[in-house]
Amino acid sequence: MQEILDRADEYAERFEGYEPRPGDLRTADDDRIGKLVRMRAELDRSILQAVRDARDDGSSWSTIGRQLGTSGEAARQRYAHLIAS
């Protein structure tokens, strides 16, 4: 806190002389990208839970892979270690 008080004049000058540059301000695209990243993370969690449920219900990796649009082996490699815990 003392450092801020000691440098108050310097900070005031920097604030008053500030000119925004491209990239300094957030845009609607920044917000949209962040929202999409959060949505993707939620979808990834939902898919993982669905795979876990399918395996618990006895579905084969082949069936799960087909639903994911990949091979059973690829599905097993991607999800088996995640649902084991």
PDB file of N, CA, C and O in Angstrom:
ATOM      1  N   MET A   1       0.825  -1.191   0.000  1.00  0.00           N
ATOM      2  CA  MET A   1       0.000   0.000   0.000  1.00  0.00           C
ATOM      3  C   MET A   1       0.873   1.261   0.000  1.00  0.00           C
ATOM      4  O   MET A   1       0.587   2.235  -0.696  1.00  0.00           O
ATOM      5  N   GLN A   2       1.936   1.215   0.792  1.00  0.00           N
ATOM      6  CA  GLN A   2       2.811   2.380   0.871  1.00  0.00           C
ATOM      7  C   GLN A   2       3.448   2.682  -0.478  1.00  0.00           C
ATOM      8  O   GLN A   2       3.626   3.844  -0.841  1.00  0.00           O
ATOM      9  N   GLU A   3       3.792   1.623  -1.227  1.00  0.00           N
ATOM     10  CA  GLU A   3       4.396   1.826  -2.549  1.00  0.00           C
ATOM     11  C   GLU A   3       3.442   2.592  -3.462  1.00  0.00           C
ATOM     12  O   GLU A   3       3.868   3.470  -4.212  1.00  0.00           O
ATOM     13  N   ILE A   4       2.169   2.263  -3.400  1.00  0.00           N
ATOM     14  CA  ILE A   4       1.171   2.961  -4.222  1.00  0.00           C
ATOM     15  C   ILE A   4       1.120   4.434  -3.840  1.00  0.00           C
ATOM     16  O   ILE A   4       1.091   5.311  -4.704  1.00  0.00           O
ATOM     17  N   LEU A   5       1.109   4.693  -2.540  1.00  0.00           N
ATOM     18  CA  LEU A   5       1.077   6.081  -2.083  1.00  0.00           C
ATOM     19  C   LEU A   5       2.342   6.826  -2.496  1.00  0.00           C
ATOM     20  O   LEU A   5       2.284   7.983  -2.913  1.00  0.00           O
ATOM     21  N   ASP A   6       3.488   6.153  -2.376  1.00  0.00           N
ATOM     22  CA  ASP A   6       4.755   6.790  -2.743  1.00  0.00           C
ATOM     23  C   ASP A   6       4.829   7.107  -4.233  1.00  0.00           C
ATOM     24  O   ASP A   6       5.482   8.072  -4.629  1.00  0.00           O
ATOM     25  N   ARG A   7       4.173   6.314  -5.049  1.00  0.00           N
ATOM     26  CA  ARG A   7       4.257   6.488  -6.503  1.00  0.00           C
ATOM     27  C   ARG A   7       2.967   7.073  -7.091  1.00  0.00           C
ATOM     28  O   ARG A   7       2.737   6.976  -8.297  1.00  0.00           O
ATOM     29  N   ALA A   8       2.141   7.669  -6.258  1.00  0.00           N
ATOM     30  CA  ALA A   8       0.838   8.170  -6.699  1.00  0.00           C
ATOM     31  C   ALA A   8       0.947   9.156  -7.858  1.00  0.00           C
ATOM     32  O   ALA A   8       0.171   9.078  -8.810  1.00  0.00           O
ATOM     33  N   ASP A   9       1.896  10.076  -7.787  1.00  0.00           N
ATOM     34  CA  ASP A   9       2.043  11.063  -8.865  1.00  0.00           C
ATOM     35  C   ASP A   9       2.416  10.382 -10.176  1.00  0.00           C
ATOM     36  O   ASP A   9       1.877  10.720 -11.230  1.00  0.00           O
ATOM     37  N   GLU A  10       3.334   9.425 -10.113  1.00  0.00           N
ATOM     38  CA  GLU A  10       3.736   8.690 -11.316  1.00  0.00           C
ATOM     39  C   GLU A  10       2.542   7.957 -11.920  1.00  0.00           C
ATOM     40  O   GLU A  10       2.317   8.004 -13.129  1.00  0.00           O
ATOM     41  N   TYR A  11       1.780   7.280 -11.060  1.00  0.00           N
ATOM     42  CA  TYR A  11       0.618   6.536 -11.554  1.00  0.00           C
ATOM     43  C   TYR A  11      -0.425   7.474 -12.150  1.00  0.00           C
ATOM     44  O   TYR A  11      -1.045   7.147 -13.163  1.00  0.00           O
ATOM     45  N   ALA A  12      -0.624   8.631 -11.536  1.00  0.00           N
ATOM     46  CA  ALA A  12      -1.594   9.598 -12.053  1.00  0.00           C
ATOM     47  C   ALA A  12      -1.178  10.087 -13.439  1.00  0.00           C
ATOM     48  O   ALA A  12      -2.015  10.201 -14.334  1.00  0.00           O
ATOM     49  N   GLU A  13       0.119  10.377 -13.619  1.00  0.00           N
ATOM     50  CA  GLU A  13       0.605  10.823 -14.926  1.00  0.00           C
ATOM     51  C   GLU A  13       0.424   9.739 -15.985  1.00  0.00           C
ATOM     52  O   GLU A  13       0.004  10.021 -17.107  1.00  0.00           O
ATOM     53  N   ARG A  14       0.741   8.511 -15.625  1.00  0.00           N
ATOM     54  CA  ARG A  14       0.579   7.408 -16.578  1.00  0.00           C
ATOM     55  C   ARG A  14      -0.894   7.235 -16.949  1.00  0.00           C
ATOM     56  O   ARG A  14      -1.222   6.995 -18.111  1.00  0.00           O
ATOM     57  N   PHE A  15      -1.770   7.357 -15.967  1.00  0.00           N
ATOM     58  CA  PHE A  15      -3.199   7.205 -16.218  1.00  0.00           C
ATOM     59  C   PHE A  15      -3.709   8.310 -17.135  1.00  0.00           C
ATOM     60  O   PHE A  15      -4.426   8.046 -18.100  1.00  0.00           O
ATOM     61  N   GLU A  16      -3.340   9.529 -16.831  1.00  0.00           N
ATOM     62  CA  GLU A  16      -3.815  10.666 -17.614  1.00  0.00           C
ATOM     63  C   GLU A  16      -3.251  10.667 -19.030  1.00  0.00           C
ATOM     64  O   GLU A  16      -3.912  11.156 -19.946  1.00  0.00           O
ATOM     65  N   GLY A  17      -2.061  10.139 -19.231  1.00  0.00           N
ATOM     66  CA  GLY A  17      -1.448  10.123 -20.553  1.00  0.00           C
ATOM     67  C   GLY A  17      -1.703   8.854 -21.346  1.00  0.00           C
ATOM     68  O   GLY A  17      -1.176   8.685 -22.446  1.00  0.00           O
ATOM     69  N   TYR A  18      -2.500   7.973 -20.795  1.00  0.00           N
ATOM     70  CA  TYR A  18      -2.733   6.675 -21.448  1.00  0.00           C
ATOM     71  C   TYR A  18      -3.525   6.839 -22.743  1.00  0.00           C
ATOM     72  O   TYR A  18      -4.552   7.517 -22.774  1.00  0.00           O
ATOM     73  N   GLU A  19      -3.042   6.217 -23.794  1.00  0.00           N
ATOM     74  CA  GLU A  19      -3.747   6.147 -25.074  1.00  0.00           C
ATOM     75  C   GLU A  19      -3.962   4.668 -25.389  1.00  0.00           C
ATOM     76  O   GLU A  19      -2.992   3.923 -25.530  1.00  0.00           O
ATOM     77  N   PRO A  20      -5.207   4.234 -25.502  1.00  0.00           N
ATOM     78  CA  PRO A  20      -5.461   2.812 -25.794  1.00  0.00           C
ATOM     79  C   PRO A  20      -4.840   2.390 -27.121  1.00  0.00           C
ATOM     80  O   PRO A  20      -4.827   3.150 -28.089  1.00  0.00           O
ATOM     81  N   ARG A  21      -4.330   1.172 -27.144  1.00  0.00           N
ATOM     82  CA  ARG A  21      -3.777   0.578 -28.362  1.00  0.00           C
ATOM     83  C   ARG A  21      -4.666  -0.589 -28.756  1.00  0.00           C
ATOM     84  O   ARG A  21      -5.392  -1.129 -27.921  1.00  0.00           O
ATOM     85  N   PRO A  22      -4.616  -0.979 -30.020  1.00  0.00           N
ATOM     86  CA  PRO A  22      -5.372  -2.170 -30.420  1.00  0.00           C
ATOM     87  C   PRO A  22      -4.946  -3.347 -29.544  1.00  0.00           C
ATOM     88  O   PRO A  22      -3.759  -3.563 -29.299  1.00  0.00           O
ATOM     89  N   GLY A  23      -5.908  -4.075 -29.094  1.00  0.00           N
ATOM     90  CA  GLY A  23      -5.623  -5.216 -28.240  1.00  0.00           C
ATOM     91  C   GLY A  23      -5.750  -4.914 -26.759  1.00  0.00           C
ATOM     92  O   GLY A  23      -5.815  -5.838 -25.947  1.00  0.00           O
ATOM     93  N   ASP A  24      -5.787  -3.629 -26.385  1.00  0.00           N
ATOM     94  CA  ASP A  24      -5.929  -3.276 -24.974  1.00  0.00           C
ATOM     95  C   ASP A  24      -7.354  -3.495 -24.470  1.00  0.00           C
ATOM     96  O   ASP A  24      -7.574  -3.802 -23.298  1.00  0.00           O
ATOM     97  N   LEU A  25      -8.295  -3.336 -25.357  1.00  0.00           N
ATOM     98  CA  LEU A  25      -9.693  -3.414 -24.949  1.00  0.00           C
ATOM     99  C   LEU A  25     -10.283  -4.768 -25.311  1.00  0.00           C
ATOM    100  O   LEU A  25      -9.961  -5.346 -26.349  1.00  0.00           O
ATOM    101  N   ARG A  26     -11.140  -5.257 -24.448  1.00  0.00           N
ATOM    102  CA  ARG A  26     -11.835  -6.510 -24.732  1.00  0.00           C
ATOM    103  C   ARG A  26     -12.897  -6.248 -25.793  1.00  0.00           C
ATOM    104  O   ARG A  26     -13.491  -5.171 -25.857  1.00  0.00           O
ATOM    105  N   THR A  27     -13.113  -7.251 -26.612  1.00  0.00           N
ATOM    106  CA  THR A  27     -14.128  -7.132 -27.654  1.00  0.00           C
ATOM    107  C   THR A  27     -15.196  -8.182 -27.432  1.00  0.00           C
ATOM    108  O   THR A  27     -15.053  -9.073 -26.593  1.00  0.00           O
ATOM    109  N   ALA A  28     -16.262  -8.064 -28.193  1.00  0.00           N
ATOM    110  CA  ALA A  28     -17.327  -9.064 -28.123  1.00  0.00           C
ATOM    111  C   ALA A  28     -16.789 -10.436 -28.510  1.00  0.00           C
ATOM    112  O   ALA A  28     -17.241 -11.452 -27.981  1.00  0.00           O
ATOM    113  N   ASP A  29     -15.817 -10.471 -29.437  1.00  0.00           N
ATOM    114  CA  ASP A  29     -15.228 -11.754 -29.827  1.00  0.00           C
ATOM    115  C   ASP A  29     -14.491 -12.405 -28.667  1.00  0.00           C
ATOM    116  O   ASP A  29     -14.530 -13.627 -28.523  1.00  0.00           O
ATOM    117  N   ASP A  30     -13.814 -11.603 -27.829  1.00  0.00           N
ATOM    118  CA  ASP A  30     -13.141 -12.155 -26.652  1.00  0.00           C
ATOM    119  C   ASP A  30     -14.152 -12.848 -25.758  1.00  0.00           C
ATOM    120  O   ASP A  30     -13.915 -13.960 -25.286  1.00  0.00           O
ATOM    121  N   ASP A  31     -15.272 -12.195 -25.528  1.00  0.00           N
ATOM    122  CA  ASP A  31     -16.312 -12.772 -24.684  1.00  0.00           C
ATOM    123  C   ASP A  31     -16.891 -14.025 -25.327  1.00  0.00           C
ATOM    124  O   ASP A  31     -17.145 -15.013 -24.638  1.00  0.00           O
ATOM    125  N   ARG A  32     -17.100 -13.995 -26.626  1.00  0.00           N
ATOM    126  CA  ARG A  32     -17.667 -15.147 -27.333  1.00  0.00           C
ATOM    127  C   ARG A  32     -16.715 -16.333 -27.282  1.00  0.00           C
ATOM    128  O   ARG A  32     -17.135 -17.467 -27.053  1.00  0.00           O
ATOM    129  N   ILE A  33     -15.439 -16.065 -27.495  1.00  0.00           N
ATOM    130  CA  ILE A  33     -14.454 -17.144 -27.457  1.00  0.00           C
ATOM    131  C   ILE A  33     -14.420 -17.768 -26.065  1.00  0.00           C
ATOM    132  O   ILE A  33     -14.430 -18.992 -25.932  1.00  0.00           O
ATOM    133  N   GLY A  34     -14.380 -16.949 -25.049  1.00  0.00           N
ATOM    134  CA  GLY A  34     -14.378 -17.468 -23.680  1.00  0.00           C
ATOM    135  C   GLY A  34     -15.607 -18.300 -23.386  1.00  0.00           C
ATOM    136  O   GLY A  34     -15.515 -19.355 -22.758  1.00  0.00           O
ATOM    137  N   LYS A  35     -16.752 -17.829 -23.836  1.00  0.00           N
ATOM    138  CA  LYS A  35     -17.992 -18.575 -23.626  1.00  0.00           C
ATOM    139  C   LYS A  35     -17.932 -19.919 -24.347  1.00  0.00           C
ATOM    140  O   LYS A  35     -18.344 -20.939 -23.794  1.00  0.00           O
ATOM    141  N   LEU A  36     -17.427 -19.925 -25.564  1.00  0.00           N
ATOM    142  CA  LEU A  36     -17.331 -21.175 -26.321  1.00  0.00           C
ATOM    143  C   LEU A  36     -16.357 -22.152 -25.668  1.00  0.00           C
ATOM    144  O   LEU A  36     -16.604 -23.358 -25.660  1.00  0.00           O
ATOM    145  N   VAL A  37     -15.265 -21.650 -25.129  1.00  0.00           N
ATOM    146  CA  VAL A  37     -14.312 -22.523 -24.432  1.00  0.00           C
ATOM    147  C   VAL A  37     -14.974 -23.154 -23.213  1.00  0.00           C
ATOM    148  O   VAL A  37     -14.798 -24.345 -22.956  1.00  0.00           O
ATOM    149  N   ARG A  38     -15.728 -22.368 -22.469  1.00  0.00           N
ATOM    150  CA  ARG A  38     -16.447 -22.917 -21.305  1.00  0.00           C
ATOM    151  C   ARG A  38     -17.490 -23.935 -21.736  1.00  0.00           C
ATOM    152  O   ARG A  38     -17.668 -24.958 -21.074  1.00  0.00           O
ATOM    153  N   MET A  39     -18.183 -23.666 -22.845  1.00  0.00           N
ATOM    154  CA  MET A  39     -19.171 -24.622 -23.360  1.00  0.00           C
ATOM    155  C   MET A  39     -18.493 -25.925 -23.775  1.00  0.00           C
ATOM    156  O   MET A  39     -19.004 -27.010 -23.496  1.00  0.00           O
ATOM    157  N   ARG A  40     -17.332 -25.817 -24.448  1.00  0.00           N
ATOM    158  CA  ARG A  40     -16.606 -27.012 -24.870  1.00  0.00           C
ATOM    159  C   ARG A  40     -16.192 -27.840 -23.658  1.00  0.00           C
ATOM    160  O   ARG A  40     -16.305 -29.065 -23.681  1.00  0.00           O
ATOM    161  N   ALA A  41     -15.719 -27.190 -22.611  1.00  0.00           N
ATOM    162  CA  ALA A  41     -15.316 -27.907 -21.399  1.00  0.00           C
ATOM    163  C   ALA A  41     -16.511 -28.630 -20.789  1.00  0.00           C
ATOM    164  O   ALA A  41     -16.388 -29.771 -20.344  1.00  0.00           O
ATOM    165  N   GLU A  42     -17.658 -27.974 -20.768  1.00  0.00           N
ATOM    166  CA  GLU A  42     -18.872 -28.608 -20.233  1.00  0.00           C
ATOM    167  C   GLU A  42     -19.288 -29.795 -21.097  1.00  0.00           C
ATOM    168  O   GLU A  42     -19.674 -30.840 -20.573  1.00  0.00           O
ATOM    169  N   LEU A  43     -19.213 -29.640 -22.413  1.00  0.00           N
ATOM    170  CA  LEU A  43     -19.534 -30.754 -23.309  1.00  0.00           C
ATOM    171  C   LEU A  43     -18.567 -31.912 -23.119  1.00  0.00           C
ATOM    172  O   LEU A  43     -18.982 -33.071 -23.123  1.00  0.00           O
ATOM    173  N   ASP A  44     -17.289 -31.616 -22.954  1.00  0.00           N
ATOM    174  CA  ASP A  44     -16.302 -32.674 -22.711  1.00  0.00           C
ATOM    175  C   ASP A  44     -16.635 -33.444 -21.437  1.00  0.00           C
ATOM    176  O   ASP A  44     -16.542 -34.671 -21.410  1.00  0.00           O
ATOM    177  N   ARG A  45     -17.022 -32.727 -20.380  1.00  0.00           N
ATOM    178  CA  ARG A  45     -17.419 -33.399 -19.131  1.00  0.00           C
ATOM    179  C   ARG A  45     -18.661 -34.251 -19.343  1.00  0.00           C
ATOM    180  O   ARG A  45     -18.750 -35.361 -18.819  1.00  0.00           O
ATOM    181  N   SER A  46     -19.620 -33.739 -20.108  1.00  0.00           N
ATOM    182  CA  SER A  46     -20.849 -34.489 -20.375  1.00  0.00           C
ATOM    183  C   SER A  46     -20.567 -35.739 -21.200  1.00  0.00           C
ATOM    184  O   SER A  46     -21.134 -36.800 -20.937  1.00  0.00           O
ATOM    185  N   ILE A  47     -19.696 -35.619 -22.194  1.00  0.00           N
ATOM    186  CA  ILE A  47     -19.338 -36.787 -23.012  1.00  0.00           C
ATOM    187  C   ILE A  47     -18.634 -37.823 -22.151  1.00  0.00           C
ATOM    188  O   ILE A  47     -18.924 -39.015 -22.253  1.00  0.00           O
ATOM    189  N   LEU A  48     -17.718 -37.385 -21.310  1.00  0.00           N
ATOM    190  CA  LEU A  48     -17.018 -38.314 -20.426  1.00  0.00           C
ATOM    191  C   LEU A  48     -18.006 -39.056 -19.533  1.00  0.00           C
ATOM    192  O   LEU A  48     -17.889 -40.267 -19.348  1.00  0.00           O
ATOM    193  N   GLN A  49     -18.965 -38.343 -18.985  1.00  0.00           N
ATOM    194  CA  GLN A  49     -19.965 -38.993 -18.131  1.00  0.00           C
ATOM    195  C   GLN A  49     -20.815 -39.968 -18.936  1.00  0.00           C
ATOM    196  O   GLN A  49     -21.147 -41.047 -18.447  1.00  0.00           O
ATOM    197  N   ALA A  50     -21.167 -39.604 -20.157  1.00  0.00           N
ATOM    198  CA  ALA A  50     -21.954 -40.505 -21.008  1.00  0.00           C
ATOM    199  C   ALA A  50     -21.162 -41.767 -21.342  1.00  0.00           C
ATOM    200  O   ALA A  50     -21.721 -42.864 -21.362  1.00  0.00           O
ATOM    201  N   VAL A  51     -19.870 -41.616 -21.604  1.00  0.00           N
ATOM    202  CA  VAL A  51     -19.022 -42.785 -21.872  1.00  0.00           C
ATOM    203  C   VAL A  51     -18.948 -43.656 -20.623  1.00  0.00           C
ATOM    204  O   VAL A  51     -19.069 -44.878 -20.710  1.00  0.00           O
ATOM    205  N   ARG A  52     -18.751 -43.040 -19.473  1.00  0.00           N
ATOM    206  CA  ARG A  52     -18.711 -43.782 -18.208  1.00  0.00           C
ATOM    207  C   ARG A  52     -20.018 -44.545 -18.006  1.00  0.00           C
ATOM    208  O   ARG A  52     -20.002 -45.728 -17.665  1.00  0.00           O
ATOM    209  N   ASP A  53     -21.147 -43.872 -18.215  1.00  0.00           N
ATOM    210  CA  ASP A  53     -22.456 -44.519 -18.050  1.00  0.00           C
ATOM    211  C   ASP A  53     -22.625 -45.669 -19.035  1.00  0.00           C
ATOM    212  O   ASP A  53     -23.123 -46.735 -18.672  1.00  0.00           O
ATOM    213  N   ALA A  54     -22.211 -45.452 -20.279  1.00  0.00           N
ATOM    214  CA  ALA A  54     -22.344 -46.502 -21.295  1.00  0.00           C
ATOM    215  C   ALA A  54     -21.515 -47.722 -20.914  1.00  0.00           C
ATOM    216  O   ALA A  54     -21.983 -48.853 -21.048  1.00  0.00           O
ATOM    217  N   ARG A  55     -20.298 -47.507 -20.445  1.00  0.00           N
ATOM    218  CA  ARG A  55     -19.456 -48.628 -20.020  1.00  0.00           C
ATOM    219  C   ARG A  55     -20.063 -49.330 -18.811  1.00  0.00           C
ATOM    220  O   ARG A  55     -20.052 -50.559 -18.736  1.00  0.00           O
ATOM    221  N   ASP A  56     -20.591 -48.560 -17.868  1.00  0.00           N
ATOM    222  CA  ASP A  56     -21.241 -49.152 -16.688  1.00  0.00           C
ATOM    223  C   ASP A  56     -22.448 -49.989 -17.086  1.00  0.00           C
ATOM    224  O   ASP A  56     -22.769 -50.979 -16.429  1.00  0.00           O
ATOM    225  N   ASP A  57     -23.117 -49.586 -18.168  1.00  0.00           N
ATOM    226  CA  ASP A  57     -24.289 -50.324 -18.661  1.00  0.00           C
ATOM    227  C   ASP A  57     -23.900 -51.478 -19.572  1.00  0.00           C
ATOM    228  O   ASP A  57     -24.774 -52.185 -20.074  1.00  0.00           O
ATOM    229  N   GLY A  58     -22.606 -51.681 -19.796  1.00  0.00           N
ATOM    230  CA  GLY A  58     -22.141 -52.820 -20.575  1.00  0.00           C
ATOM    231  C   GLY A  58     -21.874 -52.570 -22.045  1.00  0.00           C
ATOM    232  O   GLY A  58     -21.629 -53.518 -22.791  1.00  0.00           O
ATOM    233  N   SER A  59     -21.913 -51.333 -22.479  1.00  0.00           N
ATOM    234  CA  SER A  59     -21.632 -51.040 -23.891  1.00  0.00           C
ATOM    235  C   SER A  59     -20.172 -51.337 -24.205  1.00  0.00           C
ATOM    236  O   SER A  59     -19.286 -51.104 -23.383  1.00  0.00           O
ATOM    237  N   SER A  60     -19.939 -51.851 -25.397  1.00  0.00           N
ATOM    238  CA  SER A  60     -18.571 -52.145 -25.834  1.00  0.00           C
ATOM    239  C   SER A  60     -17.890 -50.860 -26.288  1.00  0.00           C
ATOM    240  O   SER A  60     -18.542 -49.861 -26.594  1.00  0.00           O
ATOM    241  N   TRP A  61     -16.566 -50.913 -26.323  1.00  0.00           N
ATOM    242  CA  TRP A  61     -15.817 -49.776 -26.845  1.00  0.00           C
ATOM    243  C   TRP A  61     -16.145 -49.551 -28.313  1.00  0.00           C
ATOM    244  O   TRP A  61     -16.134 -48.417 -28.791  1.00  0.00           O
ATOM    245  N   SER A  62     -16.432 -50.616 -29.017  1.00  0.00           N
ATOM    246  CA  SER A  62     -16.791 -50.495 -30.432  1.00  0.00           C
ATOM    247  C   SER A  62     -18.067 -49.673 -30.601  1.00  0.00           C
ATOM    248  O   SER A  62     -18.142 -48.793 -31.459  1.00  0.00           O
ATOM    249  N   THR A  63     -19.062 -49.967 -29.778  1.00  0.00           N
ATOM    250  CA  THR A  63     -20.332 -49.225 -29.835  1.00  0.00           C
ATOM    251  C   THR A  63     -20.120 -47.762 -29.450  1.00  0.00           C
ATOM    252  O   THR A  63     -20.634 -46.858 -30.109  1.00  0.00           O
ATOM    253  N   ILE A  64     -19.368 -47.541 -28.393  1.00  0.00           N
ATOM    254  CA  ILE A  64     -19.096 -46.170 -27.943  1.00  0.00           C
ATOM    255  C   ILE A  64     -18.311 -45.412 -29.011  1.00  0.00           C
ATOM    256  O   ILE A  64     -18.611 -44.255 -29.307  1.00  0.00           O
ATOM    257  N   GLY A  65     -17.313 -46.065 -29.582  1.00  0.00           N
ATOM    258  CA  GLY A  65     -16.530 -45.430 -30.634  1.00  0.00           C
ATOM    259  C   GLY A  65     -17.389 -45.024 -31.811  1.00  0.00           C
ATOM    260  O   GLY A  65     -17.236 -43.929 -32.352  1.00  0.00           O
ATOM    261  N   ARG A  66     -18.293 -45.902 -32.207  1.00  0.00           N
ATOM    262  CA  ARG A  66     -19.193 -45.597 -33.327  1.00  0.00           C
ATOM    263  C   ARG A  66     -20.024 -44.353 -33.005  1.00  0.00           C
ATOM    264  O   ARG A  66     -20.213 -43.493 -33.866  1.00  0.00           O
ATOM    265  N   GLN A  67     -20.518 -44.257 -31.776  1.00  0.00           N
ATOM    266  CA  GLN A  67     -21.322 -43.090 -31.382  1.00  0.00           C
ATOM    267  C   GLN A  67     -20.488 -41.811 -31.343  1.00  0.00           C
ATOM    268  O   GLN A  67     -21.005 -40.714 -31.555  1.00  0.00           O
ATOM    269  N   LEU A  68     -19.198 -41.964 -31.069  1.00  0.00           N
ATOM    270  CA  LEU A  68     -18.304 -40.805 -31.036  1.00  0.00           C
ATOM    271  C   LEU A  68     -17.751 -40.452 -32.410  1.00  0.00           C
ATOM    272  O   LEU A  68     -17.088 -39.428 -32.578  1.00  0.00           O
ATOM    273  N   GLY A  69     -18.028 -41.306 -33.391  1.00  0.00           N
ATOM    274  CA  GLY A  69     -17.527 -41.059 -34.739  1.00  0.00           C
ATOM    275  C   GLY A  69     -16.084 -41.492 -34.918  1.00  0.00           C
ATOM    276  O   GLY A  69     -15.350 -40.919 -35.722  1.00  0.00           O
ATOM    277  N   THR A  70     -15.683 -42.503 -34.166  1.00  0.00           N
ATOM    278  CA  THR A  70     -14.309 -42.991 -34.243  1.00  0.00           C
ATOM    279  C   THR A  70     -14.319 -44.501 -34.046  1.00  0.00           C
ATOM    280  O   THR A  70     -15.386 -45.111 -33.973  1.00  0.00           O
ATOM    281  N   SER A  71     -13.169 -45.092 -33.962  1.00  0.00           N
ATOM    282  CA  SER A  71     -13.105 -46.540 -33.736  1.00  0.00           C
ATOM    283  C   SER A  71     -13.234 -46.846 -32.245  1.00  0.00           C
ATOM    284  O   SER A  71     -13.035 -45.979 -31.395  1.00  0.00           O
ATOM    285  N   GLY A  72     -13.566 -48.078 -31.957  1.00  0.00           N
ATOM    286  CA  GLY A  72     -13.635 -48.504 -30.567  1.00  0.00           C
ATOM    287  C   GLY A  72     -12.294 -48.387 -29.873  1.00  0.00           C
ATOM    288  O   GLY A  72     -12.218 -47.989 -28.710  1.00  0.00           O
ATOM    289  N   GLU A  73     -11.232 -48.737 -30.593  1.00  0.00           N
ATOM    290  CA  GLU A  73      -9.884 -48.649 -30.012  1.00  0.00           C
ATOM    291  C   GLU A  73      -9.509 -47.205 -29.705  1.00  0.00           C
ATOM    292  O   GLU A  73      -8.925 -46.926 -28.658  1.00  0.00           O
ATOM    293  N   ALA A  74      -9.834 -46.294 -30.599  1.00  0.00           N
ATOM    294  CA  ALA A  74      -9.540 -44.874 -30.354  1.00  0.00           C
ATOM    295  C   ALA A  74     -10.331 -44.367 -29.150  1.00  0.00           C
ATOM    296  O   ALA A  74      -9.806 -43.613 -28.331  1.00  0.00           O
ATOM    297  N   ALA A  75     -11.590 -44.780 -29.045  1.00  0.00           N
ATOM    298  CA  ALA A  75     -12.413 -44.382 -27.899  1.00  0.00           C
ATOM    299  C   ALA A  75     -11.819 -44.936 -26.606  1.00  0.00           C
ATOM    300  O   ALA A  75     -11.737 -44.230 -25.601  1.00  0.00           O
ATOM    301  N   ARG A  76     -11.405 -46.206 -26.638  1.00  0.00           N
ATOM    302  CA  ARG A  76     -10.820 -46.824 -25.449  1.00  0.00           C
ATOM    303  C   ARG A  76      -9.550 -46.088 -25.032  1.00  0.00           C
ATOM    304  O   ARG A  76      -9.346 -45.804 -23.852  1.00  0.00           O
ATOM    305  N   GLN A  77      -8.700 -45.781 -26.010  1.00  0.00           N
ATOM    306  CA  GLN A  77      -7.452 -45.084 -25.699  1.00  0.00           C
ATOM    307  C   GLN A  77      -7.704 -43.698 -25.109  1.00  0.00           C
ATOM    308  O   GLN A  77      -6.973 -43.239 -24.232  1.00  0.00           O
ATOM    309  N   ARG A  78      -8.732 -43.052 -25.598  1.00  0.00           N
ATOM    310  CA  ARG A  78      -9.003 -41.693 -25.121  1.00  0.00           C
ATOM    311  C   ARG A  78      -9.680 -41.671 -23.756  1.00  0.00           C
ATOM    312  O   ARG A  78      -9.370 -40.812 -22.931  1.00  0.00           O
ATOM    313  N   TYR A  79     -10.614 -42.615 -23.502  1.00  0.00           N
ATOM    314  CA  TYR A  79     -11.459 -42.504 -22.317  1.00  0.00           C
ATOM    315  C   TYR A  79     -11.210 -43.530 -21.216  1.00  0.00           C
ATOM    316  O   TYR A  79     -11.569 -43.276 -20.067  1.00  0.00           O
ATOM    317  N   ALA A  80     -10.613 -44.670 -21.522  1.00  0.00           N
ATOM    318  CA  ALA A  80     -10.505 -45.736 -20.516  1.00  0.00           C
ATOM    319  C   ALA A  80      -9.805 -45.265 -19.243  1.00  0.00           C
ATOM    320  O   ALA A  80     -10.279 -45.537 -18.140  1.00  0.00           O
ATOM    321  N   HIS A  81      -8.694 -44.568 -19.384  1.00  0.00           N
ATOM    322  CA  HIS A  81      -7.968 -44.122 -18.190  1.00  0.00           C
ATOM    323  C   HIS A  81      -8.724 -43.024 -17.436  1.00  0.00           C
ATOM    324  O   HIS A  81      -8.516 -42.844 -16.236  1.00  0.00           O
ATOM    325  N   LEU A  82      -9.589 -42.298 -18.125  1.00  0.00           N
ATOM    326  CA  LEU A  82     -10.349 -41.224 -17.478  1.00  0.00           C
ATOM    327  C   LEU A  82     -11.527 -41.758 -16.673  1.00  0.00           C
ATOM    328  O   LEU A  82     -11.911 -41.173 -15.660  1.00  0.00           O
ATOM    329  N   ILE A  83     -12.100 -42.873 -17.126  1.00  0.00           N
ATOM    330  CA  ILE A  83     -13.262 -43.405 -16.411  1.00  0.00           C
ATOM    331  C   ILE A  83     -12.861 -44.444 -15.374  1.00  0.00           C
ATOM    332  O   ILE A  83     -13.697 -44.876 -14.580  1.00  0.00           O
ATOM    333  N   ALA A  84     -11.600 -44.850 -15.368  1.00  0.00           N
ATOM    334  CA  ALA A  84     -11.137 -45.853 -14.409  1.00  0.00           C
ATOM    335  C   ALA A  84     -11.087 -45.290 -12.994  1.00  0.00           C
ATOM    336  O   ALA A  84     -11.199 -46.041 -12.025  1.00  0.00           O
ATOM    337  N   SER A  85     -10.922 -43.987 -12.867  1.00  0.00           N
ATOM    338  CA  SER A  85     -10.794 -43.392 -11.532  1.00  0.00           C
ATOM    339  C   SER A  85     -12.118 -43.015 -10.929  1.00  0.00           C
ATOM    340  O   SER A  85     -12.164 -42.505  -9.809  1.00  0.00           O
TER     341      SER A  85
END
